[in-house]
């Protein structure tokens, strides 16, 4: 019976990851394709952690989940001064907000500079003249 539960949890994890990847490719194909290996690795890591035979696994997962949400609220309140997306829309918080985090990483490493300047409201002319 435990193997059947693991099978379904693995299947749900793969389907959810596929939905995220396809949705992100639909929204902005270049960034969506960048998210593919990252989300696939996260999916693989989650499944491997679920398969491991560690003590108090559910306690660890619940702790990581709670601490992550607390840090998110602190980050939004202290560093951004804005409400988290969760207060606007649950779908936005769960599905769309992580996509914008991928955009921020892309901007940080120097990808999509024109889009970044336009997005930040500071569009700079990169060519002379």
Backbone as a printed PyTorch tensor [residue, N CA C, xyz], in Angstrom:
tensor([[[  0.8180,  -1.1920,   0.0000],
         [  0.0000,   0.0000,   0.0000],
         [  0.8690,   1.2670,   0.0000]],

        [[  1.9810,   1.2150,   0.7190],
         [  2.8780,   2.3670,   0.7500],
         [  3.4510,   2.6520,  -0.6330]],

        [[  3.7440,   1.5990,  -1.3950],
         [  4.2920,   1.8100,  -2.7390],
         [  3.2660,   2.4670,  -3.6580]],

        [[  1.9840,   2.1700,  -3.4550],
         [  0.9410,   2.7980,  -4.2660],
         [  0.8270,   4.2900,  -3.9380]],

        [[  0.9570,   4.6440,  -2.6650],
         [  0.9350,   6.0500,  -2.2550],
         [  2.1260,   6.7810,  -2.8600]],

        [[  3.2980,   6.1630,  -2.7920],
         [  4.4940,   6.7860,  -3.3840],
         [  4.3280,   6.9710,  -4.8860]],

        [[  3.7260,   5.9840,  -5.5480],
         [  3.4890,   6.0770,  -6.9850],
         [  2.6190,   7.2920,  -7.3010]],

        [[  1.5080,   7.4650,  -6.5880],
         [  0.6000,   8.5720,  -6.8680],
         [  1.2190,   9.9120,  -6.5090]],

        [[  1.9660,   9.9680,  -5.4280],
         [  2.6360,  11.2230,  -5.0780],
         [  3.6790,  11.5970,  -6.1220]],

        [[  4.3910,  10.6020,  -6.6200],
         [  5.3650,  10.8490,  -7.6790],
         [  4.6660,  11.3260,  -8.9470]],

        [[  3.5530,  10.7020,  -9.2720],
         [  2.7940,  11.0870, -10.4690],
         [  2.2690,  12.5210, -10.3370]],

        [[  1.7170,  12.8580,  -9.1880],
         [  1.2040,  14.2210,  -8.9550],
         [  2.3320,  15.2360,  -9.0490]],

        [[  3.4910,  14.8970,  -8.4990],
         [  4.6440,  15.7930,  -8.5560],
         [  5.0680,  16.0400,  -9.9960]],

        [[  5.1200,  14.9850, -10.7900],
         [  5.4980,  15.1470, -12.2050],
         [  4.4720,  15.9730, -12.9740]],

        [[  3.2000,  15.7120, -12.7510],
         [  2.1560,  16.4530, -13.4630],
         [  2.1830,  17.9320, -13.0710]],

        [[  2.3150,  18.2170, -11.7750],
         [  2.3650,  19.6110, -11.3240],
         [  3.5650,  20.3310, -11.9280]],

        [[  4.7040,  19.6750, -11.9570],
         [  5.9030,  20.2710, -12.5470],
         [  5.6930,  20.5320, -14.0320]],

        [[  5.0920,  19.5990, -14.7250],
         [  4.8210,  19.7690, -16.1490],
         [  3.8630,  20.9390, -16.3900]],

        [[  2.8520,  21.0880, -15.5460],
         [  1.9130,  22.2060, -15.6780],
         [  2.6530,  23.5310, -15.5190]],

        [[  3.5030,  23.6250, -14.4960],
         [  4.2860,  24.8480, -14.2990],
         [  5.1370,  25.1450, -15.5270]],

        [[  5.8730,  24.1550, -16.0110],
         [  6.7780,  24.3640, -17.1470],
         [  6.0080,  24.8050, -18.3850]],

        [[  4.9270,  24.1110, -18.7090],
         [  4.1450,  24.4590, -19.9000],
         [  3.5200,  25.8490, -19.7710]],

        [[  3.0250,  26.1730, -18.5940],
         [  2.4320,  27.4920, -18.3760],
         [  3.4850,  28.5870, -18.5270]],

        [[  4.6750,  28.3630, -17.9900],
         [  5.7360,  29.3550, -18.0900],
         [  6.2230,  29.4980, -19.5250]],

        [[  6.2990,  28.4140, -20.2660],
         [  6.6690,  28.5010, -21.6800],
         [  5.5980,  29.2700, -22.4550]],

        [[  4.3500,  29.0520, -22.0990],
         [  3.2510,  29.7810, -22.7340],
         [  3.3490,  31.2830, -22.4460]],

        [[  3.6650,  31.6550, -21.2030],
         [  3.7260,  33.0660, -20.8270],
         [  4.8730,  33.8090, -21.5050]],

        [[  6.0600,  33.2170, -21.4790],
         [  7.2460,  33.8500, -22.0750],
         [  8.2130,  32.7270, -22.4230]],

        [[  8.2110,  32.2670, -23.6720],
         [  8.9400,  31.0480, -24.0340],
         [ 10.4050,  31.0100, -23.6150]],

        [[ 11.1350,  32.1030, -23.7540],
         [ 12.5660,  32.0650, -23.4230],
         [ 12.7870,  31.7740, -21.9440]],

        [[ 12.0750,  32.4790, -21.0800],
         [ 12.2240,  32.2390, -19.6470],
         [ 11.6010,  30.9020, -19.2720]],

        [[ 10.5190,  30.5500, -19.9250],
         [  9.8970,  29.2520, -19.6750],
         [ 10.8490,  28.1000, -19.9300]],

        [[ 11.6290,  28.2020, -20.9990],
         [ 12.6090,  27.1560, -21.2910],
         [ 13.7540,  27.1520, -20.2810]],

        [[ 14.0870,  28.3300, -19.7510],
         [ 15.1200,  28.3970, -18.7140],
         [ 14.6230,  27.7180, -17.4360]],

        [[ 13.3420,  27.8360, -17.1590],
         [ 12.8050,  27.2190, -15.9420],
         [ 12.7390,  25.7030, -16.0370]],

        [[ 12.7230,  25.1720, -17.2540],
         [ 12.5540,  23.7260, -17.4370],
         [ 13.5770,  22.9030, -16.6590]],

        [[ 14.8800,  23.1010, -16.8360],
         [ 15.8220,  22.2680, -16.0760],
         [ 15.7910,  22.5480, -14.5730]],

        [[ 15.5000,  23.7910, -14.2040],
         [ 15.4540,  24.1380, -12.7770],
         [ 14.2850,  23.4240, -12.1100]],

        [[ 13.1050,  23.5350, -12.7150],
         [ 11.9350,  22.8790, -12.1330],
         [ 12.0440,  21.3600, -12.1950]],

        [[ 12.6390,  20.8430, -13.2580],
         [ 12.8320,  19.3870, -13.3530],
         [ 13.7720,  18.9060, -12.2450]],

        [[ 14.8220,  19.6530, -11.9690],
         [ 15.7480,  19.2870, -10.8840],
         [ 15.0610,  19.3850,  -9.5260]],

        [[ 14.2390,  20.4050,  -9.3420],
         [ 13.5040,  20.5320,  -8.0830],
         [ 12.5300,  19.3780,  -7.9080]],

        [[ 11.8750,  18.9770,  -8.9830],
         [ 10.9530,  17.8390,  -8.9470],
         [ 11.7090,  16.5670,  -8.5750]],

        [[ 12.8350,  16.3550,  -9.2140],
         [ 13.6430,  15.1710,  -8.9300],
         [ 14.1080,  15.1680,  -7.4670]],

        [[ 14.5640,  16.3090,  -6.9840],
         [ 15.0080,  16.4110,  -5.5950],
         [ 13.8850,  16.1320,  -4.6100]],

        [[ 12.7040,  16.6520,  -4.9020],
         [ 11.5590,  16.4210,  -4.0180],
         [ 11.1970,  14.9380,  -3.9740]],

        [[ 11.2320,  14.3010,  -5.1230],
         [ 10.9070,  12.8690,  -5.1720],
         [ 11.9650,  12.0520,  -4.4370]],

        [[ 13.2230,  12.3960,  -4.6280],
         [ 14.2920,  11.6610,  -3.9300],
         [ 14.1880,  11.8550,  -2.4200]],

        [[ 13.8560,  13.0690,  -1.9980],
         [ 13.6860,  13.3010,  -0.5630],
         [ 12.5170,  12.4880,  -0.0300]],

        [[ 11.4400,  12.4290,  -0.7980],
         [ 10.2700,  11.6640,  -0.3780],
         [ 10.5900,  10.1750,  -0.2800]],

        [[ 11.4520,   9.6920,  -1.1560],
         [ 11.8210,   8.2680,  -1.1430],
         [ 12.7980,   7.9100,  -0.0260]],

        [[ 13.5280,   8.8840,   0.4810],
         [ 14.5390,   8.5870,   1.4930],
         [ 13.8860,   8.0820,   2.7750]],

        [[ 14.6640,   7.3270,   3.5050],
         [ 14.1520,   6.7340,   4.7260],
         [ 14.7160,   7.4870,   5.9270]],

        [[ 14.4160,   8.7870,   5.9890],
         [ 14.9370,   9.5890,   7.0910],
         [ 13.8770,   9.7320,   8.1830]],

        [[ 14.3700,   9.9040,   9.3700],
         [ 13.4890,  10.0220,  10.5150],
         [ 12.8190,  11.3930,  10.5180]],

        [[ 11.5610,  11.4390,  10.9040],
         [ 10.7980,  12.6910,  11.0110],
         [ 10.7200,  13.4560,   9.6980]],

        [[ 10.5640,  12.7370,   8.6020],
         [ 10.5180,  13.3790,   7.2810],
         [  9.3930,  14.4190,   7.1870]],

        [[  8.2140,  14.0670,   7.6500],
         [  7.0940,  15.0040,   7.5710],
         [  7.3220,  16.2340,   8.4420]],

        [[  7.9730,  16.0490,   9.5710],
         [  8.2910,  17.1760,  10.4430],
         [  9.2620,  18.1300,   9.7410]],

        [[ 10.2630,  17.5760,   9.0740],
         [ 11.2060,  18.3890,   8.3000],
         [ 10.4860,  19.1580,   7.1870]],

        [[  9.6220,  18.4500,   6.4510],
         [  8.9050,  19.0970,   5.3480],
         [  8.0020,  20.2120,   5.8600]],

        [[  7.2800,  19.9600,   6.9290],
         [  6.3980,  20.9820,   7.4950],
         [  7.2160,  22.1670,   8.0050]],

        [[  8.3470,  21.8940,   8.6490],
         [  9.2040,  22.9630,   9.1500],
         [  9.7520,  23.8280,   8.0380]],

        [[ 10.2430,  23.2050,   6.9850],
         [ 10.7660,  23.9560,   5.8360],
         [  9.6650,  24.8070,   5.2140]],

        [[  8.4790,  24.2520,   5.0970],
         [  7.3480,  24.9630,   4.5100],
         [  6.9850,  26.1920,   5.3490]],

        [[  6.8600,  26.0140,   6.6500],
         [  6.4820,  27.1150,   7.5370],
         [  7.5680,  28.1970,   7.5610]],

        [[  8.8200,  27.7910,   7.6840],
         [  9.9160,  28.7640,   7.7070],
         [  9.9810,  29.5280,   6.3810]],

        [[  9.7560,  28.8560,   5.2760],
         [  9.7690,  29.5280,   3.9710],
         [  8.6910,  30.5960,   3.8780]],

        [[  7.4930,  30.2920,   4.3460],
         [  6.4120,  31.2830,   4.3070],
         [  6.7110,  32.4550,   5.2270]],

        [[  7.2600,  32.1800,   6.4020],
         [  7.6190,  33.2700,   7.3220],
         [  8.6630,  34.1720,   6.6810]],

        [[  9.6910,  33.5660,   6.0760],
         [ 10.7310,  34.3630,   5.4140],
         [ 10.1660,  35.1600,   4.2490]],

        [[  9.1960,  34.5940,   3.5410],
         [  8.5870,  35.3250,   2.4320],
         [  7.8700,  36.5750,   2.9440]],

        [[  7.1030,  36.4280,   4.0080],
         [  6.3930,  37.5920,   4.5470],
         [  7.3650,  38.6290,   5.1000]],

        [[  8.4230,  38.1800,   5.7580],
         [  9.4400,  39.1120,   6.2590],
         [ 10.1170,  39.8200,   5.0870]],

        [[ 10.4810,  39.0710,   4.0630],
         [ 11.1310,  39.6620,   2.8900],
         [ 10.2660,  40.7040,   2.2160]],

        [[  8.9950,  40.3950,   2.0590],
         [  8.1030,  41.3620,   1.4300],
         [  7.9300,  42.5970,   2.2980]],

        [[  7.7680,  42.4060,   3.5850],
         [  7.5340,  43.5340,   4.4820],
         [  8.7570,  44.4020,   4.6840]],

        [[  9.9170,  43.7920,   4.8870],
         [ 11.1270,  44.5420,   5.2140],
         [ 11.8160,  45.0860,   3.9650]],

        [[ 12.0160,  44.2350,   2.9740],
         [ 12.8400,  44.6290,   1.8230],
         [ 12.0550,  45.2700,   0.6890]],

        [[ 10.8350,  44.8050,   0.4540],
         [ 10.0590,  45.3550,  -0.6560],
         [  9.0360,  46.3870,  -0.2110]],

        [[  8.5690,  46.2640,   1.0090],
         [  7.5500,  47.1830,   1.4940],
         [  6.2110,  46.9810,   0.8220]],

        [[  5.9990,  45.7890,   0.2720],
         [  4.7430,  45.4860,  -0.4160],
         [  4.1380,  44.2140,   0.1660]],

        [[  2.8650,  44.0510,  -0.0870],
         [  2.1880,  42.8360,   0.3420],
         [  2.5880,  41.6880,  -0.5820]],

        [[  2.6660,  40.4680,  -0.0610],
         [  2.9310,  39.3120,  -0.9170],
         [  1.7560,  39.0630,  -1.8680]],

        [[  2.0290,  38.3910,  -2.9600],
         [  0.9890,  38.0880,  -3.9490],
         [ -0.1390,  37.2650,  -3.3370]],

        [[  0.1540,  36.5470,  -2.2750],
         [ -0.8510,  35.7110,  -1.6270],
         [ -2.0500,  36.5260,  -1.1690]],

        [[ -1.8260,  37.7680,  -0.7880],
         [ -2.9270,  38.6070,  -0.3140],
         [ -3.8120,  39.0910,  -1.4510]],

        [[ -3.3250,  39.0350,  -2.6800],
         [ -4.1140,  39.4450,  -3.8380],
         [ -4.8720,  38.2800,  -4.4560]],

        [[ -4.1640,  37.1920,  -4.6730],
         [ -4.7610,  36.0480,  -5.3590],
         [ -3.9490,  34.7940,  -5.0550]],

        [[ -4.6270,  33.7390,  -4.6780],
         [ -3.9400,  32.4900,  -4.3890],
         [ -3.2950,  31.9110,  -5.6510]],

        [[ -3.9920,  32.0120,  -6.7840],
         [ -3.4320,  31.5120,  -8.0510],
         [ -2.1810,  32.3000,  -8.4120]],

        [[ -2.2480,  33.6170,  -8.2400],
         [ -1.0860,  34.4560,  -8.5440],
         [  0.0910,  34.0750,  -7.6510]],

        [[ -0.1840,  33.8260,  -6.3790],
         [  0.8860,  33.4970,  -5.4310],
         [  1.5200,  32.1540,  -5.7400]],

        [[  0.7280,  31.1890,  -6.1220],
         [  1.2400,  29.8290,  -6.3020],
         [  1.7750,  29.5950,  -7.7080]],

        [[  1.1400,  30.1710,  -8.7140],
         [  1.5010,  29.8560, -10.0940],
         [  2.3330,  30.9450, -10.7690]],

        [[  1.9390,  32.1890, -10.6180],
         [  2.5790,  33.2620, -11.3770],
         [  3.7630,  33.9050, -10.6500]],

        [[  3.6690,  34.0820,  -9.3510],
         [  4.7460,  34.7520,  -8.6060],
         [  6.1030,  34.0590,  -8.7680]],

        [[  6.1720,  32.7230,  -8.7230],
         [  7.4810,  32.0860,  -8.9430],
         [  8.0640,  32.3990, -10.3200]],

        [[  7.2000,  32.6100, -11.3120],
         [  7.6640,  32.9550, -12.6570],
         [  8.4080,  34.2810, -12.6360]],

        [[  7.8980,  35.2430, -11.8730],
         [  8.5740,  36.5350, -11.7790],
         [  9.8970,  36.4170, -11.0390]],

        [[ 10.0010,  35.4700, -10.1360],
         [ 11.2870,  35.2280,  -9.4700],
         [ 12.3030,  34.7390, -10.4970]],

        [[ 11.8870,  33.8700, -11.4110],
         [ 12.7880,  33.4230, -12.4830],
         [ 13.2170,  34.6100, -13.3390]],

        [[ 12.2920,  35.5140, -13.6220],
         [ 12.6580,  36.7200, -14.3660],
         [ 13.7190,  37.5150, -13.6140]],

        [[ 13.5390,  37.6820, -12.3220],
         [ 14.5110,  38.4380, -11.5260],
         [ 15.8880,  37.7860, -11.5800]],

        [[ 15.9460,  36.4640, -11.5240],
         [ 17.2300,  35.7670, -11.6510],
         [ 17.8370,  36.0190, -13.0220]],

        [[ 17.0100,  35.9780, -14.0600],
         [ 17.5080,  36.2400, -15.4130],
         [ 18.0560,  37.6640, -15.5130]],

        [[ 17.3310,  38.6190, -14.9520],
         [ 17.8040,  40.0040, -14.9630],
         [ 19.1190,  40.1220, -14.2010]],

        [[ 19.2230,  39.4350, -13.0780],
         [ 20.4190,  39.5130, -12.2330],
         [ 21.6600,  39.0260, -12.9670]],

        [[ 21.5080,  37.9580, -13.7930],
         [ 22.6720,  37.4290, -14.5090],
         [ 22.8810,  38.1030, -15.8630]],

        [[ 22.0660,  39.1300, -16.1480],
         [ 22.2940,  39.9150, -17.3520],
         [ 21.5030,  39.5120, -18.5750]],

        [[ 20.5230,  38.6630, -18.4330],
         [ 19.6800,  38.2870, -19.5630],
         [ 18.5200,  39.2630, -19.7060]],

        [[ 18.0600,  39.4490, -20.9200],
         [ 16.8830,  40.2710, -21.2160],
         [ 17.0320,  41.6990, -20.6780]],

        [[ 18.1670,  42.3140, -20.9310],
         [ 18.4300,  43.6530, -20.3820],
         [ 17.4280,  44.6930, -20.8810]],

        [[ 17.0490,  44.6270, -22.1590],
         [ 16.0770,  45.5890, -22.6780],
         [ 14.7500,  45.4590, -21.9350]],

        [[ 14.3160,  44.2480, -21.7580],
         [ 13.0710,  44.0030, -21.0400],
         [ 13.1800,  44.4660, -19.5890]],

        [[ 14.3420,  44.2520, -18.9900],
         [ 14.5390,  44.6720, -17.6100],
         [ 14.4400,  46.1870, -17.4750]],

        [[ 15.0730,  46.9130, -18.3800],
         [ 15.0130,  48.3730, -18.3220],
         [ 13.5860,  48.8700, -18.5510]],

        [[ 12.9020,  48.2530, -19.4890],
         [ 11.5160,  48.6420, -19.7500],
         [ 10.6280,  48.2940, -18.5520]],

        [[ 10.8470,  47.1340, -18.0000],
         [ 10.0600,  46.6540, -16.8660],
         [ 10.2620,  47.5380, -15.6430]],

        [[ 11.4830,  47.9500, -15.4000],
         [ 11.7700,  48.7500, -14.2090],
         [ 11.4170,  50.2250, -14.4010]],

        [[ 10.9640,  50.5910, -15.5860],
         [ 10.5980,  51.9820, -15.8280],
         [ 11.7970,  52.8820, -16.0690]],

        [[ 12.9430,  52.2730, -16.2790],
         [ 14.1720,  53.0510, -16.4880],
         [ 14.7920,  52.6690, -17.8220]],

        [[ 13.9900,  52.6150, -18.8410],
         [ 14.5030,  52.2040, -20.1400],
         [ 15.6010,  53.1470, -20.5630]],

        [[ 16.7920,  52.5830, -20.7710],
         [ 17.9480,  53.3660, -21.1790],
         [ 18.2870,  53.0540, -22.6270]],

        [[ 18.6720,  54.0420, -23.3440],
         [ 19.0700,  53.8200, -24.7260],
         [ 20.4850,  53.2460, -24.7070]],

        [[ 20.6270,  52.0310, -25.2130],
         [ 21.9060,  51.3470, -25.1370],
         [ 22.8370,  51.6820, -26.2960]],

        [[ 22.2950,  52.2280, -27.3720],
         [ 23.1400,  52.5800, -28.5130],
         [ 23.3290,  54.0820, -28.5560]],

        [[ 24.5160,  54.5320, -28.9420],
         [ 24.7410,  55.9800, -29.0140],
         [ 23.9670,  56.6090, -30.1650]],

        [[ 23.6730,  57.8810, -29.9990],
         [ 23.0630,  58.6310, -31.0890],
         [ 21.6850,  58.8900, -30.8650]]])
